C-alpha cells in the first residue's frame, strides 16, 4: 500500500512537475486580470 502521489497539476490533473502547470498558470493569471479589469469597469459605470 505504498501509493506515491504523482506530481500532477492541481487544476487540470495532468502530469506536471509543478503543482500548477504552465498552461493553467497562464489561464489563472489571465482570469485574474480579467476579473480585475471587470471590477474596474463595473465600478465606473
Ligand atoms: Zn494544469
mmCIF file of the protein (N, C-alpha, C, O) and its ligand, coordinates in Angstrom:
data_MODEL
# 
_entry.id   MODEL 
# 
loop_
_entity.id 
_entity.type 
_entity.pdbx_number_of_molecules 
1 polymer     1 
2 non-polymer 1 
# 
_entity_poly.entity_id                      1 
_entity_poly.type                           'polypeptide(L)' 
_entity_poly.nstd_linkage                   no 
_entity_poly.nstd_monomer                   no 
_entity_poly.pdbx_seq_one_letter_code       
;(UNK)(UNK)(UNK)(UNK)(UNK)(UNK)(UNK)(UNK)(UNK)(UNK)(UNK)(UNK)(UNK)(UNK)(UNK)(UNK)
(UNK)(UNK)(UNK)(UNK)(UNK)(UNK)(UNK)(UNK)(UNK)(UNK)(UNK)(UNK)(UNK)(UNK)(UNK)(UNK)
(UNK)(UNK)(UNK)(UNK)(UNK)(UNK)(UNK)(UNK)(UNK)(UNK)(UNK)(UNK)(UNK)
;
_entity_poly.pdbx_seq_one_letter_code_can   XXXXXXXXXXXXXXXXXXXXXXXXXXXXXXXXXXXXXXXXXXXXX 
_entity_poly.pdbx_strand_id                 A 
# 
loop_
_entity_poly_seq.entity_id 
_entity_poly_seq.num 
_entity_poly_seq.mon_id 
_entity_poly_seq.hetero 
1 1  UNK n 
1 2  UNK n 
1 3  UNK n 
1 4  UNK n 
1 5  UNK n 
1 6  UNK n 
1 7  UNK n 
1 8  UNK n 
1 9  UNK n 
1 10 UNK n 
1 11 UNK n 
1 12 UNK n 
1 13 UNK n 
1 14 UNK n 
1 15 UNK n 
1 16 UNK n 
1 17 UNK n 
1 18 UNK n 
1 19 UNK n 
1 20 UNK n 
1 21 UNK n 
1 22 UNK n 
1 23 UNK n 
1 24 UNK n 
1 25 UNK n 
1 26 UNK n 
1 27 UNK n 
1 28 UNK n 
1 29 UNK n 
1 30 UNK n 
1 31 UNK n 
1 32 UNK n 
1 33 UNK n 
1 34 UNK n 
1 35 UNK n 
1 36 UNK n 
1 37 UNK n 
1 38 UNK n 
1 39 UNK n 
1 40 UNK n 
1 41 UNK n 
1 42 UNK n 
1 43 UNK n 
1 44 UNK n 
1 45 UNK n 
# 
loop_
_struct_asym.id 
_struct_asym.entity_id 
A 1 
B 2 
# 
loop_
_chem_comp.id 
_chem_comp.type 
_chem_comp.mon_nstd_flag 
UNK 'L-peptide linking' . 
ZN  non-polymer         . 
# 
_pdbx_entity_nonpoly.entity_id   2 
_pdbx_entity_nonpoly.name        ? 
_pdbx_entity_nonpoly.comp_id     ZN 
# 
_pdbx_nonpoly_scheme.asym_id         B 
_pdbx_nonpoly_scheme.entity_id       2 
_pdbx_nonpoly_scheme.mon_id          ZN 
_pdbx_nonpoly_scheme.ndb_seq_num     1 
_pdbx_nonpoly_scheme.pdb_seq_num     101 
_pdbx_nonpoly_scheme.auth_seq_num    101 
_pdbx_nonpoly_scheme.pdb_mon_id      ZN 
_pdbx_nonpoly_scheme.auth_mon_id     ZN 
_pdbx_nonpoly_scheme.pdb_strand_id   A 
_pdbx_nonpoly_scheme.pdb_ins_code    . 
# 
loop_
_atom_site.group_PDB 
_atom_site.id 
_atom_site.type_symbol 
_atom_site.label_atom_id 
_atom_site.label_alt_id 
_atom_site.label_comp_id 
_atom_site.label_asym_id 
_atom_site.label_entity_id 
_atom_site.label_seq_id 
_atom_site.pdbx_PDB_ins_code 
_atom_site.Cartn_x 
_atom_site.Cartn_y 
_atom_site.Cartn_z 
_atom_site.occupancy 
_atom_site.B_iso_or_equiv 
_atom_site.pdbx_formal_charge 
_atom_site.auth_seq_id 
_atom_site.auth_comp_id 
_atom_site.auth_asym_id 
_atom_site.auth_atom_id 
_atom_site.pdbx_PDB_model_num 
ATOM   1   N  N  . UNK A 1 1  ? 0.837   -1.214 0.000   1.00 0.00 ? 1   UNK A N  1 
ATOM   2   C  CA . UNK A 1 1  ? 0.000   0.000  0.000   1.00 0.00 ? 1   UNK A CA 1 
ATOM   3   C  C  . UNK A 1 1  ? 0.863   1.252  0.000   1.00 0.00 ? 1   UNK A C  1 
ATOM   4   O  O  . UNK A 1 1  ? 0.599   2.201  0.738   1.00 0.00 ? 1   UNK A O  1 
ATOM   5   N  N  . UNK A 1 2  ? 1.855   1.247  -0.800  1.00 0.00 ? 2   UNK A N  1 
ATOM   6   C  CA . UNK A 1 2  ? 2.724   2.421  -0.870  1.00 0.00 ? 2   UNK A CA 1 
ATOM   7   C  C  . UNK A 1 2  ? 2.405   3.200  -2.137  1.00 0.00 ? 2   UNK A C  1 
ATOM   8   O  O  . UNK A 1 2  ? 3.106   3.125  -3.146  1.00 0.00 ? 2   UNK A O  1 
ATOM   9   N  N  . UNK A 1 3  ? 1.332   3.938  -2.039  1.00 0.00 ? 3   UNK A N  1 
ATOM   10  C  CA . UNK A 1 3  ? 0.931   4.686  -3.224  1.00 0.00 ? 3   UNK A CA 1 
ATOM   11  C  C  . UNK A 1 3  ? 1.581   6.055  -3.207  1.00 0.00 ? 3   UNK A C  1 
ATOM   12  O  O  . UNK A 1 3  ? 1.236   6.926  -2.409  1.00 0.00 ? 3   UNK A O  1 
ATOM   13  N  N  . UNK A 1 4  ? 2.516   6.213  -4.100  1.00 0.00 ? 4   UNK A N  1 
ATOM   14  C  CA . UNK A 1 4  ? 3.179   7.518  -4.164  1.00 0.00 ? 4   UNK A CA 1 
ATOM   15  C  C  . UNK A 1 4  ? 2.353   8.452  -5.031  1.00 0.00 ? 4   UNK A C  1 
ATOM   16  O  O  . UNK A 1 4  ? 1.853   8.068  -6.089  1.00 0.00 ? 4   UNK A O  1 
ATOM   17  N  N  . UNK A 1 5  ? 2.225   9.637  -4.582  1.00 0.00 ? 5   UNK A N  1 
ATOM   18  C  CA . UNK A 1 5  ? 1.454   10.607 -5.363  1.00 0.00 ? 5   UNK A CA 1 
ATOM   19  C  C  . UNK A 1 5  ? 2.306   11.119 -6.520  1.00 0.00 ? 5   UNK A C  1 
ATOM   20  O  O  . UNK A 1 5  ? 3.413   11.626 -6.334  1.00 0.00 ? 5   UNK A O  1 
ATOM   21  N  N  . UNK A 1 6  ? 1.761   10.971 -7.696  1.00 0.00 ? 6   UNK A N  1 
ATOM   22  C  CA . UNK A 1 6  ? 2.485   11.506 -8.850  1.00 0.00 ? 6   UNK A CA 1 
ATOM   23  C  C  . UNK A 1 6  ? 2.281   13.012 -8.908  1.00 0.00 ? 6   UNK A C  1 
ATOM   24  O  O  . UNK A 1 6  ? 1.198   13.516 -8.613  1.00 0.00 ? 6   UNK A O  1 
ATOM   25  N  N  . UNK A 1 7  ? 3.307   13.703 -9.282  1.00 0.00 ? 7   UNK A N  1 
ATOM   26  C  CA . UNK A 1 7  ? 3.157   15.159 -9.394  1.00 0.00 ? 7   UNK A CA 1 
ATOM   27  C  C  . UNK A 1 7  ? 2.241   15.512 -10.555 1.00 0.00 ? 7   UNK A C  1 
ATOM   28  O  O  . UNK A 1 7  ? 2.562   15.291 -11.722 1.00 0.00 ? 7   UNK A O  1 
ATOM   29  N  N  . UNK A 1 8  ? 1.109   16.059 -10.203 1.00 0.00 ? 8   UNK A N  1 
ATOM   30  C  CA . UNK A 1 8  ? 0.163   16.454 -11.241 1.00 0.00 ? 8   UNK A CA 1 
ATOM   31  C  C  . UNK A 1 8  ? -0.282  17.893 -10.998 1.00 0.00 ? 8   UNK A C  1 
ATOM   32  O  O  . UNK A 1 8  ? -0.153  18.430 -9.898  1.00 0.00 ? 8   UNK A O  1 
ATOM   33  N  N  . UNK A 1 9  ? -0.793  18.480 -12.026 1.00 0.00 ? 9   UNK A N  1 
ATOM   34  C  CA . UNK A 1 9  ? -1.339  19.826 -11.895 1.00 0.00 ? 9   UNK A CA 1 
ATOM   35  C  C  . UNK A 1 9  ? -2.607  19.760 -11.059 1.00 0.00 ? 9   UNK A C  1 
ATOM   36  O  O  . UNK A 1 9  ? -3.472  18.924 -11.319 1.00 0.00 ? 9   UNK A O  1 
ATOM   37  N  N  . UNK A 1 10 ? -2.730  20.613 -10.073 1.00 0.00 ? 10  UNK A N  1 
ATOM   38  C  CA . UNK A 1 10 ? -3.886  20.567 -9.181  1.00 0.00 ? 10  UNK A CA 1 
ATOM   39  C  C  . UNK A 1 10 ? -5.141  21.136 -9.858  1.00 0.00 ? 10  UNK A C  1 
ATOM   40  O  O  . UNK A 1 10 ? -6.244  21.013 -9.327  1.00 0.00 ? 10  UNK A O  1 
ATOM   41  N  N  . UNK A 1 11 ? -4.973  21.738 -10.993 1.00 0.00 ? 11  UNK A N  1 
ATOM   42  C  CA . UNK A 1 11 ? -6.129  22.323 -11.664 1.00 0.00 ? 11  UNK A CA 1 
ATOM   43  C  C  . UNK A 1 11 ? -6.674  21.408 -12.746 1.00 0.00 ? 11  UNK A C  1 
ATOM   44  O  O  . UNK A 1 11 ? -7.878  21.160 -12.796 1.00 0.00 ? 11  UNK A O  1 
ATOM   45  N  N  . UNK A 1 12 ? -5.804  20.903 -13.615 1.00 0.00 ? 12  UNK A N  1 
ATOM   46  C  CA . UNK A 1 12 ? -6.283  20.065 -14.713 1.00 0.00 ? 12  UNK A CA 1 
ATOM   47  C  C  . UNK A 1 12 ? -5.984  18.597 -14.472 1.00 0.00 ? 12  UNK A C  1 
ATOM   48  O  O  . UNK A 1 12 ? -6.523  17.743 -15.176 1.00 0.00 ? 12  UNK A O  1 
ATOM   49  N  N  . UNK A 1 13 ? -5.130  18.275 -13.488 1.00 0.00 ? 13  UNK A N  1 
ATOM   50  C  CA . UNK A 1 13 ? -4.865  16.889 -13.154 1.00 0.00 ? 13  UNK A CA 1 
ATOM   51  C  C  . UNK A 1 13 ? -3.905  16.202 -14.097 1.00 0.00 ? 13  UNK A C  1 
ATOM   52  O  O  . UNK A 1 13 ? -3.702  14.992 -14.001 1.00 0.00 ? 13  UNK A O  1 
ATOM   53  N  N  . UNK A 1 14 ? -3.318  16.941 -14.994 1.00 0.00 ? 14  UNK A N  1 
ATOM   54  C  CA . UNK A 1 14 ? -2.354  16.356 -15.906 1.00 0.00 ? 14  UNK A CA 1 
ATOM   55  C  C  . UNK A 1 14 ? -0.992  16.266 -15.228 1.00 0.00 ? 14  UNK A C  1 
ATOM   56  O  O  . UNK A 1 14 ? -0.658  17.077 -14.364 1.00 0.00 ? 14  UNK A O  1 
ATOM   57  N  N  . UNK A 1 15 ? -0.213  15.267 -15.632 1.00 0.00 ? 15  UNK A N  1 
ATOM   58  C  CA . UNK A 1 15 ? 1.115   15.133 -15.042 1.00 0.00 ? 15  UNK A CA 1 
ATOM   59  C  C  . UNK A 1 15 ? 1.926   16.402 -15.238 1.00 0.00 ? 15  UNK A C  1 
ATOM   60  O  O  . UNK A 1 15 ? 2.117   16.879 -16.356 1.00 0.00 ? 15  UNK A O  1 
ATOM   61  N  N  . UNK A 1 16 ? 2.398   16.934 -14.115 1.00 0.00 ? 16  UNK A N  1 
ATOM   62  C  CA . UNK A 1 16 ? 3.196   18.149 -14.185 1.00 0.00 ? 16  UNK A CA 1 
ATOM   63  C  C  . UNK A 1 16 ? 4.140   18.189 -13.007 1.00 0.00 ? 16  UNK A C  1 
ATOM   64  O  O  . UNK A 1 16 ? 3.777   17.771 -11.907 1.00 0.00 ? 16  UNK A O  1 
ATOM   65  N  N  . UNK A 1 17 ? 5.323   18.676 -13.213 1.00 0.00 ? 17  UNK A N  1 
ATOM   66  C  CA . UNK A 1 17 ? 6.283   18.787 -12.121 1.00 0.00 ? 17  UNK A CA 1 
ATOM   67  C  C  . UNK A 1 17 ? 5.862   19.876 -11.152 1.00 0.00 ? 17  UNK A C  1 
ATOM   68  O  O  . UNK A 1 17 ? 6.224   19.851 -9.976  1.00 0.00 ? 17  UNK A O  1 
ATOM   69  N  N  . UNK A 1 18 ? 5.102   20.824 -11.649 1.00 0.00 ? 18  UNK A N  1 
ATOM   70  C  CA . UNK A 1 18 ? 4.647   21.911 -10.781 1.00 0.00 ? 18  UNK A CA 1 
ATOM   71  C  C  . UNK A 1 18 ? 3.241   21.602 -10.277 1.00 0.00 ? 18  UNK A C  1 
ATOM   72  O  O  . UNK A 1 18 ? 2.515   20.820 -10.891 1.00 0.00 ? 18  UNK A O  1 
ATOM   73  N  N  . UNK A 1 19 ? 2.862   22.212 -9.165  1.00 0.00 ? 19  UNK A N  1 
ATOM   74  C  CA . UNK A 1 19 ? 1.513   21.997 -8.639  1.00 0.00 ? 19  UNK A CA 1 
ATOM   75  C  C  . UNK A 1 19 ? 0.489   22.616 -9.583  1.00 0.00 ? 19  UNK A C  1 
ATOM   76  O  O  . UNK A 1 19 ? -0.667  22.194 -9.622  1.00 0.00 ? 19  UNK A O  1 
ATOM   77  N  N  . UNK A 1 20 ? 0.916   23.609 -10.335 1.00 0.00 ? 20  UNK A N  1 
ATOM   78  C  CA . UNK A 1 20 ? 0.055   24.188 -11.368 1.00 0.00 ? 20  UNK A CA 1 
ATOM   79  C  C  . UNK A 1 20 ? 0.867   24.264 -12.650 1.00 0.00 ? 20  UNK A C  1 
ATOM   80  O  O  . UNK A 1 20 ? 1.901   24.931 -12.698 1.00 0.00 ? 20  UNK A O  1 
ATOM   81  N  N  . UNK A 1 21 ? 0.403   23.584 -13.683 1.00 0.00 ? 21  UNK A N  1 
ATOM   82  C  CA . UNK A 1 21 ? 1.187   23.526 -14.914 1.00 0.00 ? 21  UNK A CA 1 
ATOM   83  C  C  . UNK A 1 21 ? 1.191   24.894 -15.597 1.00 0.00 ? 21  UNK A C  1 
ATOM   84  O  O  . UNK A 1 21 ? 0.404   25.782 -15.270 1.00 0.00 ? 21  UNK A O  1 
ATOM   85  N  N  . UNK A 1 22 ? 2.089   25.024 -16.540 1.00 0.00 ? 22  UNK A N  1 
ATOM   86  C  CA . UNK A 1 22 ? 2.248   26.328 -17.198 1.00 0.00 ? 22  UNK A CA 1 
ATOM   87  C  C  . UNK A 1 22 ? 0.945   26.781 -17.852 1.00 0.00 ? 22  UNK A C  1 
ATOM   88  O  O  . UNK A 1 22 ? 0.578   27.954 -17.783 1.00 0.00 ? 22  UNK A O  1 
ATOM   89  N  N  . UNK A 1 23 ? 0.258   25.844 -18.481 1.00 0.00 ? 23  UNK A N  1 
ATOM   90  C  CA . UNK A 1 23 ? -0.978  26.201 -19.177 1.00 0.00 ? 23  UNK A CA 1 
ATOM   91  C  C  . UNK A 1 23 ? -2.006  26.750 -18.188 1.00 0.00 ? 23  UNK A C  1 
ATOM   92  O  O  . UNK A 1 23 ? -2.649  27.765 -18.455 1.00 0.00 ? 23  UNK A O  1 
ATOM   93  N  N  . UNK A 1 24 ? -2.158  26.082 -17.054 1.00 0.00 ? 24  UNK A N  1 
ATOM   94  C  CA . UNK A 1 24 ? -3.138  26.527 -16.066 1.00 0.00 ? 24  UNK A CA 1 
ATOM   95  C  C  . UNK A 1 24 ? -2.670  27.810 -15.394 1.00 0.00 ? 24  UNK A C  1 
ATOM   96  O  O  . UNK A 1 24 ? -3.487  28.679 -15.086 1.00 0.00 ? 24  UNK A O  1 
ATOM   97  N  N  . UNK A 1 25 ? -1.388  27.939 -15.166 1.00 0.00 ? 25  UNK A N  1 
ATOM   98  C  CA . UNK A 1 25 ? -0.871  29.151 -14.549 1.00 0.00 ? 25  UNK A CA 1 
ATOM   99  C  C  . UNK A 1 25 ? -1.209  30.356 -15.429 1.00 0.00 ? 25  UNK A C  1 
ATOM   100 O  O  . UNK A 1 25 ? -1.612  31.410 -14.936 1.00 0.00 ? 25  UNK A O  1 
ATOM   101 N  N  . UNK A 1 26 ? -1.038  30.180 -16.724 1.00 0.00 ? 26  UNK A N  1 
ATOM   102 C  CA . UNK A 1 26 ? -1.358  31.278 -17.635 1.00 0.00 ? 26  UNK A CA 1 
ATOM   103 C  C  . UNK A 1 26 ? -2.848  31.563 -17.602 1.00 0.00 ? 26  UNK A C  1 
ATOM   104 O  O  . UNK A 1 26 ? -3.278  32.716 -17.602 1.00 0.00 ? 26  UNK A O  1 
ATOM   105 N  N  . UNK A 1 27 ? -3.632  30.484 -17.572 1.00 0.00 ? 27  UNK A N  1 
ATOM   106 C  CA . UNK A 1 27 ? -5.076  30.633 -17.573 1.00 0.00 ? 27  UNK A CA 1 
ATOM   107 C  C  . UNK A 1 27 ? -5.533  31.392 -16.312 1.00 0.00 ? 27  UNK A C  1 
ATOM   108 O  O  . UNK A 1 27 ? -6.335  32.323 -16.382 1.00 0.00 ? 27  UNK A O  1 
ATOM   109 N  N  . UNK A 1 28 ? -5.000  30.966 -15.171 1.00 0.00 ? 28  UNK A N  1 
ATOM   110 C  CA . UNK A 1 28 ? -5.376  31.613 -13.913 1.00 0.00 ? 28  UNK A CA 1 
ATOM   111 C  C  . UNK A 1 28 ? -4.969  33.078 -13.937 1.00 0.00 ? 28  UNK A C  1 
ATOM   112 O  O  . UNK A 1 28 ? -5.715  33.955 -13.502 1.00 0.00 ? 28  UNK A O  1 
ATOM   113 N  N  . UNK A 1 29 ? -3.777  33.321 -14.449 1.00 0.00 ? 29  UNK A N  1 
ATOM   114 C  CA . UNK A 1 29 ? -3.298  34.704 -14.487 1.00 0.00 ? 29  UNK A CA 1 
ATOM   115 C  C  . UNK A 1 29 ? -4.219  35.571 -15.333 1.00 0.00 ? 29  UNK A C  1 
ATOM   116 O  O  . UNK A 1 29 ? -4.585  36.675 -14.930 1.00 0.00 ? 29  UNK A O  1 
ATOM   117 N  N  . UNK A 1 30 ? -4.592  35.068 -16.507 1.00 0.00 ? 30  UNK A N  1 
ATOM   118 C  CA . UNK A 1 30 ? -5.438  35.873 -17.388 1.00 0.00 ? 30  UNK A CA 1 
ATOM   119 C  C  . UNK A 1 30 ? -6.821  36.034 -16.781 1.00 0.00 ? 30  UNK A C  1 
ATOM   120 O  O  . UNK A 1 30 ? -7.460  37.074 -16.942 1.00 0.00 ? 30  UNK A O  1 
ATOM   121 N  N  . UNK A 1 31 ? -7.287  34.994 -16.076 1.00 0.00 ? 31  UNK A N  1 
ATOM   122 C  CA . UNK A 1 31 ? -8.598  35.097 -15.436 1.00 0.00 ? 31  UNK A CA 1 
ATOM   123 C  C  . UNK A 1 31 ? -8.569  36.161 -14.341 1.00 0.00 ? 31  UNK A C  1 
ATOM   124 O  O  . UNK A 1 31 ? -9.507  36.945 -14.198 1.00 0.00 ? 31  UNK A O  1 
ATOM   125 N  N  . UNK A 1 32 ? -7.497  36.177 -13.585 1.00 0.00 ? 32  UNK A N  1 
ATOM   126 C  CA . UNK A 1 32 ? -7.389  37.170 -12.518 1.00 0.00 ? 32  UNK A CA 1 
ATOM   127 C  C  . UNK A 1 32 ? -7.338  38.571 -13.117 1.00 0.00 ? 32  UNK A C  1 
ATOM   128 O  O  . UNK A 1 32 ? -7.956  39.501 -12.600 1.00 0.00 ? 32  UNK A O  1 
ATOM   129 N  N  . UNK A 1 33 ? -6.606  38.708 -14.199 1.00 0.00 ? 33  UNK A N  1 
ATOM   130 C  CA . UNK A 1 33 ? -6.515  40.020 -14.840 1.00 0.00 ? 33  UNK A CA 1 
ATOM   131 C  C  . UNK A 1 33 ? -7.893  40.427 -15.356 1.00 0.00 ? 33  UNK A C  1 
ATOM   132 O  O  . UNK A 1 33 ? -8.287  41.588 -15.254 1.00 0.00 ? 33  UNK A O  1 
ATOM   133 N  N  . UNK A 1 34 ? -8.612  39.465 -15.907 1.00 0.00 ? 34  UNK A N  1 
ATOM   134 C  CA . UNK A 1 34 ? -9.942  39.753 -16.450 1.00 0.00 ? 34  UNK A CA 1 
ATOM   135 C  C  . UNK A 1 34 ? -10.886 40.194 -15.349 1.00 0.00 ? 34  UNK A C  1 
ATOM   136 O  O  . UNK A 1 34 ? -11.648 41.145 -15.524 1.00 0.00 ? 34  UNK A O  1 
ATOM   137 N  N  . UNK A 1 35 ? -10.840 39.505 -14.210 1.00 0.00 ? 35  UNK A N  1 
ATOM   138 C  CA . UNK A 1 35 ? -11.704 39.880 -13.093 1.00 0.00 ? 35  UNK A CA 1 
ATOM   139 C  C  . UNK A 1 35 ? -11.384 41.282 -12.616 1.00 0.00 ? 35  UNK A C  1 
ATOM   140 O  O  . UNK A 1 35 ? -12.278 42.081 -12.336 1.00 0.00 ? 35  UNK A O  1 
ATOM   141 N  N  . UNK A 1 36 ? -10.103 41.567 -12.530 1.00 0.00 ? 36  UNK A N  1 
ATOM   142 C  CA . UNK A 1 36 ? -9.684  42.884 -12.066 1.00 0.00 ? 36  UNK A CA 1 
ATOM   143 C  C  . UNK A 1 36 ? -10.201 43.964 -13.014 1.00 0.00 ? 36  UNK A C  1 
ATOM   144 O  O  . UNK A 1 36 ? -10.713 45.001 -12.593 1.00 0.00 ? 36  UNK A O  1 
ATOM   145 N  N  . UNK A 1 37 ? -10.048 43.680 -14.313 1.00 0.00 ? 37  UNK A N  1 
ATOM   146 C  CA . UNK A 1 37 ? -10.488 44.659 -15.305 1.00 0.00 ? 37  UNK A CA 1 
ATOM   147 C  C  . UNK A 1 37 ? -12.000 44.842 -15.220 1.00 0.00 ? 37  UNK A C  1 
ATOM   148 O  O  . UNK A 1 37 ? -12.506 45.959 -15.331 1.00 0.00 ? 37  UNK A O  1 
ATOM   149 N  N  . UNK A 1 38 ? -12.718 43.732 -15.021 1.00 0.00 ? 38  UNK A N  1 
ATOM   150 C  CA . UNK A 1 38 ? -14.169 43.825 -14.945 1.00 0.00 ? 38  UNK A CA 1 
ATOM   151 C  C  . UNK A 1 38 ? -14.581 44.650 -13.730 1.00 0.00 ? 38  UNK A C  1 
ATOM   152 O  O  . UNK A 1 38 ? -15.503 45.462 -13.798 1.00 0.00 ? 38  UNK A O  1 
ATOM   153 N  N  . UNK A 1 39 ? -13.887 44.430 -12.627 1.00 0.00 ? 39  UNK A N  1 
ATOM   154 C  CA . UNK A 1 39 ? -14.205 45.188 -11.419 1.00 0.00 ? 39  UNK A CA 1 
ATOM   155 C  C  . UNK A 1 39 ? -14.031 46.688 -11.665 1.00 0.00 ? 39  UNK A C  1 
ATOM   156 O  O  . UNK A 1 39 ? -14.877 47.506 -11.306 1.00 0.00 ? 39  UNK A O  1 
ATOM   157 N  N  . UNK A 1 40 ? -12.910 47.007 -12.284 1.00 0.00 ? 40  UNK A N  1 
ATOM   158 C  CA . UNK A 1 40 ? -12.633 48.424 -12.524 1.00 0.00 ? 40  UNK A CA 1 
ATOM   159 C  C  . UNK A 1 40 ? -13.679 49.028 -13.455 1.00 0.00 ? 40  UNK A C  1 
ATOM   160 O  O  . UNK A 1 40 ? -14.135 50.156 -13.264 1.00 0.00 ? 40  UNK A O  1 
ATOM   161 N  N  . UNK A 1 41 ? -14.044 48.247 -14.465 1.00 0.00 ? 41  UNK A N  1 
ATOM   162 C  CA . UNK A 1 41 ? -15.053 48.733 -15.411 1.00 0.00 ? 41  UNK A CA 1 
ATOM   163 C  C  . UNK A 1 41 ? -16.399 48.903 -14.710 1.00 0.00 ? 41  UNK A C  1 
ATOM   164 O  O  . UNK A 1 41 ? -17.073 49.921 -14.867 1.00 0.00 ? 41  UNK A O  1 
ATOM   165 N  N  . UNK A 1 42 ? -16.786 47.862 -13.915 1.00 0.00 ? 42  UNK A N  1 
ATOM   166 C  CA . UNK A 1 42 ? -18.079 47.903 -13.240 1.00 0.00 ? 42  UNK A CA 1 
ATOM   167 C  C  . UNK A 1 42 ? -18.174 49.059 -12.267 1.00 0.00 ? 42  UNK A C  1 
ATOM   168 O  O  . UNK A 1 42 ? -19.242 49.647 -12.095 1.00 0.00 ? 42  UNK A O  1 
ATOM   169 N  N  . UNK A 1 43 ? -17.059 49.388 -11.630 1.00 0.00 ? 43  UNK A N  1 
ATOM   170 C  CA . UNK A 1 43 ? -17.083 50.458 -10.641 1.00 0.00 ? 43  UNK A CA 1 
ATOM   171 C  C  . UNK A 1 43 ? -17.300 51.815 -11.269 1.00 0.00 ? 43  UNK A C  1 
ATOM   172 O  O  . UNK A 1 43 ? -17.803 52.738 -10.629 1.00 0.00 ? 43  UNK A O  1 
ATOM   173 N  N  . UNK A 1 44 ? -16.912 51.930 -12.543 1.00 0.00 ? 44  UNK A N  1 
ATOM   174 C  CA . UNK A 1 44 ? -17.016 53.259 -13.172 1.00 0.00 ? 44  UNK A CA 1 
ATOM   175 C  C  . UNK A 1 44 ? -18.397 53.524 -13.747 1.00 0.00 ? 44  UNK A C  1 
ATOM   176 O  O  . UNK A 1 44 ? -18.773 54.668 -14.001 1.00 0.00 ? 44  UNK A O  1 
ATOM   177 N  N  . UNK A 1 45 ? -19.152 52.436 -13.948 1.00 0.00 ? 45  UNK A N  1 
ATOM   178 C  CA . UNK A 1 45 ? -20.448 52.646 -14.592 1.00 0.00 ? 45  UNK A CA 1 
ATOM   179 C  C  . UNK A 1 45 ? -21.499 53.222 -13.659 1.00 0.00 ? 45  UNK A C  1 
ATOM   180 O  O  . UNK A 1 45 ? -22.636 53.449 -14.074 1.00 0.00 ? 45  UNK A O  1 
HETATM 181 ZN ZN . ZN  B 2 .  ? -2.894  22.280 -15.478 1.00 0.00 ? 101 ZN  A ZN 1 
# 
